[in-house]
Amino acid sequence: PSYDENGTLNYFSARNFNKNSSLKYKNPQVSRDIIPFGFYINWNSPLILCEGVFDMMAIKRNVIPLLGKNIPKELMKKIVTSSVQKIYIALDKDAMKEALGFCEELINQGKKVYLVELTDKDPGEIGFENFTNIIQQTQKLTFSKLFEKKLQLI
């Protein structure tokens, strides 16, 4: 279950562990334009954005799962208007284009952005300790580095 900043249930996600099933996740048929797990976020500390709930559980600290590869509008609005300055974008390798777009938007809003470059494994597979080591080595993303990363995608 996900709770908003007031402690009200605003979403849930269920995972199927049966390898033979075609249904991997069960989610409610409601809008995803929420701030997932907002109840647990400190808006005065560095924030980490990841894709899924299992990634969030592995990262553990001040992390919001996007419940996919896109930042919900409500979440983006909250990030931009909050006092949080450092934002780590930790999306899977296959979402690099989306991640770079978010980085650019947040840099343009005056935030300090850090692109966490993951290899073939996501944070849930890497685990807390290894992910923490990667975060500690991640450098602030500059406009020139952002442009360089975008060119690499072409």
Disulfide bonds with the S-S distance in Angstrom:
none
